[in-house]
């Protein structure tokens, strides 16, 4: 039986997302991919936090990077290099949580992990062993959930479909496409470039090529026109958060594509591995607003005058009436039924 590793492209292999090597943490640099396969070296929790903030890793990557940072810190505490106190880990958790305020999965995973650490501190156990076990269990659960979601996703894709995505939908979407191809379905994926960091051009499209998919790169402004040509039959993305009443946030541009999909009668199916039942409505979602200077350049090259005003909300919010169904580890769920299922 195949495992997740058998399907995943280079940047989605766990060891290439983040790992400890010697006395540093190596984080796969998604800013450099696909032109090169590079890693950023981090020597502390602060270094990892900065790496997340500066988009070294993004999407689901910060979850693993944050867990590895806590594992690294636990090893330091076990060796007496940092204070082995609750404050050490609580402060680390808080620092990592604020790096990507829209993505609540990382925040909740860190809450669970640090809670385990605090319990084992009282028992005097070696912390790195407990943290490593948590990460291994998390990875197994993640793999199980990913296959469950991908099977649902692949089942929604029909032979001959064109599938539009947005930004980097990562494991469950890539796996859905791979499983659909294994089922003999002839499909085309359209990947918008995703300004200003170009995740669609640099990450999504190359990863889909790695798994053998027929993928076409388009600019962000082409989506409505390509829909009008009849080339799109499904719209599928990841989401950074889904609230208890079905509001979903993802990379900026997701909402406008959902509006266009609704206009053309194309169903939108977001993947949500962990709907946040503690949040409600669009007001329950914190939208990360990044440095507007990032909008004025591509890969460090200026595209406008230096004194130009700019604005960069990194995410937008899709209302439940534009969502045909949410792909979850428990199957396809109506955005209005999440409370009943979760």
N, C-alpha and C positions, 0 to 999 in steps of 0.2 A: 504494500500500500504506500502511495506517495505521501510525502510530508510537505509542509509549506516550503521548506528549503528547495525542494525539487522544482518548484514553480517560480520562485521569486527572483527578480533581476538583482544585479549586484548591489544597488544601494538599499534594497529592502532586506538583505540578509542581516540578521541581528548583529553579527560581529562587525558589519560594515556601517551600522547605525551608530553604535557606541560600544566601546570595550575598554577594559583596563589592560594596559600593557606595561609591565614594570612599575615604575613609580609615577605614571601619567595615565590620563584618560584620553583615548583617541576617539574623536567624533568625525564621522564621515562628512566631508565638506560638500554639501549639495549645491553650493554656489559654483563650484568648479565643474560639476558633472554636466554633460557627458563628455566634455572635451578632455577631462583628466579625472583620475581617481585619486583624490587627495584626502588627507586627514588633518584635523586641527588638534594639536596637543594641548591638554588642559591639566593643570597641576593642582586645582582646587575647585570647590563648589562654585566660587565666584567666577572662575574661568568658564565653567560649564554654563552658568547663568548668562554670561556675556555672549557665549557662543550661540545660545538659543535666541537671545535678543537680536543678534546680528545675522540671523538667518543661516547660520552654518548648517543647522538642521531645522526642519519645520514639518508641518502636517502631524503625523503620528510620531515622528522622530524624537521630539522633546520628552515624550513619556519615558522611553528607554534611556535617553541621555540623563534624565533626572534621577531615575532609579540607579543607574550606574554611578552617578555622582554621590548618592547616599551610600552605596556599597563602598566606594572609595573612602568616604568619610568614616564609615564604620571600621574599616581596616586601620585607618589612622588612629581612631579612638582605642581600638584593641591593642595597638602597639605603643600607646601612650604619647603619640605625637600631637594629639589635640585632647582637650578635656572631654572625658567620658561622662558627660552630664546631659540631662534632658534639654537644656538650653542650646547646646551645640547642634542638636538635630532639629529642634523647633525652629531655630533661626535659619538653618539651611533649607528647611521645608518652605518657610515663608519667602525666602529669597528666590527660590526656584519657581514657586507658584506665581509670582508677579511677572515673570518673564513673558508669559502669553496669557493675558487675562481672559480672553474669549474662550480658550480651550479648557473646559472644566474637568475633562477626563484626567489630565495630568494632576490637577489640584487634588482630585479625590483619591487617585492612586497614592499620592504622597501622604495624604492623611492616613490611609490604611497602613502604609509602610512605617511611618513614624510612630503610629500607635503601637505596632508590634515591637519596635525598638524600645519604646519607653517601658513596656511590660518586661522585656528581657533585661533592661538595665537594672530593674529591681531584683531580678533573679541572679544577676552577676554572670550572665552567659556571654560567650564570645559573639559579639554583634554581627560580624561579617558573615558568619555561618547562617544566622537567621535571615539576614537581608538577602543573601545569595539564594536561599531556599524560596523566599518570597518571589524573587525575580524569575526563578525557574518555574514555579507554579503559575506565575502570571503569564509567562511565555506559552505554557501548555494550554492555559485557558484561552489566550489570545488566538492560538492556532485553531483550537476547536471552534471558537466563535467565528473566525475568519472563514473556515470551510462552510459552516452553516449559512453564513451570509452570502458567500459566493455561490453556493448551490441555488439559493433563492434568486440571486441576481442573474445567474446563467439561465435559470428557468424562465425569467421574464424576457430574455433576449430571443428573438425569433430569427430563423434562417432568412438572410437577406437584409437584416436590419442595419441601419446606420445609427450609431450611438454617439451622442454628444456628452462630453464630460466638462469639468472646469477645475483648474488648478491641478493638484496632485492627489487623486483619490486613493492612492496607496493600495494596501494589501488586498482588501476585499474586492475592490473594483478590478484590479489587475487580475486577481484570481478568477473572478467571474468571467472575464474575457477569455482567460486561458481554458476554463472548463467548457465554455460555450464552443470554443474552437475544437476541443477534444470531442465534443458531441457532434462534430461535423457541420456546424453552422457557419455559413458564409456571412461575415459581418465586417463592417468598416467602422472605425472609431475616428471621430473628429475631436481634435485636442486644440482648444484656443491657447494662445501663447501665454496669457496671464501676466499682464504688466503689473508692477514694474520689475518684478524679480524673475519673470519668465519661467515659472515652474512648469507650465504646460509644455513649453518648447524644450526646456532643459531636462525635465524629469519624466513627465507623463509620457510624452511621445517616444523618447528613447526606451523607456521601460517596456512599453507596449511592443516596440520592435523586438526587444530581447525575448519576449514570450511568443513571438511569431505572429503578432496581430497586424492586420492591414490598417495602418493609422495615417491620417492626414492632418498635418498642422495647418491651422488657420489663425488669423488675427482675432483679437477679442471682438472687434466690430463686425465680423462676418457672420456671427451665429444666426441672427434673424434671417438673413438672406439665404443661407444654406438650408435653414428650415423651410423657407418658402419654396425652395427648389424640390422639396420632397425627399431630401437626402437623409433626414433625421427621423427616426421612429421612436427612439427612447432618449431621455435625458437622465444621466446618472452621475452623481457626485458623492464625495464624502461630505460630512458636516463636522464642524468643530463642537457644536452643541445642538441638541434638540431638547426643548423644554417639555414639561409634563403635558402641556396642551398643544404640542405639535408645531411650535415655531422653531425654525431651524436657521442657524448661522453658518456660513461658509465663506471662503475667499471672495472678496469683492468682485462682482460680476455674476455671481451665482443667481442673485435675485432677478436681474434684468433678463437673464436667459430663461428663468422660470416663467417670467411674464410672457416672453416671446413663445415659449413652449406651450403655455396655456392657450395663447391666441391661435396657435396652429394645431391644437388638439393633440399635442405630444405629451405623454405622461412623464412626470418627473419623479424619480425614485432615488432619494438620498440613502446612503449607508450610515447607520448610527449604531456603533457597537455598544454604546453606553448612554442611553437617554438619561438626562438629568432630571430626576423627579423632584428635586429640591427647587427648581426654577419654574416660573410661570410667565407666559406672554413675552412679547418683545422687550418689555421693561426689565425682564429677568436676565437679559443678555447684555453683557458688557462688551462693547465694541472697541477693540484695540485701535487706537489712532497713532500711527507711526509718523516718524519725522517726514514732513512734506518734502524735504530735500530729496528723498528717495524717488519721488515722482519725476523729478527734473533731470534724471539720468538713467542710463541703462548700463549696468556693469561698470559704473564709475565714469562713464562718458557722458558729459552734459548734452542735453537735447534742447535746451532753451536758454534764455538769458539768466544770469545768476541772480538777478533781482526780481525774477518772476514769482508771484504768489502761487502756492500750490496747496493741495489738501489730500490727505491720505488716510481715510478709514480703511483698515486692512480687511474688514469683513462686512458683509451685508446680511440682511435677515429676510427669510422667505416665510410668508404666512401659510398656515396649514391648508387654506383652500387651493393653493397652487401645488400641493403635494399629493400625488396619486396614492402613494403608500410608502412607508419607511421600511427599508430593509434592515432587519435587526437579527441578532442571534436566535430570536424566537420566531423568525419568519417575517412575512410581510404584514405590517401593522398599519392600520389607518392612523393618521396623525391625531384623530379625535378619540382613539381607543388606547393610547399609550398608558393611561392611568389604570385601565382594566387589565392590561397585559403585564405591566411592570410594577 
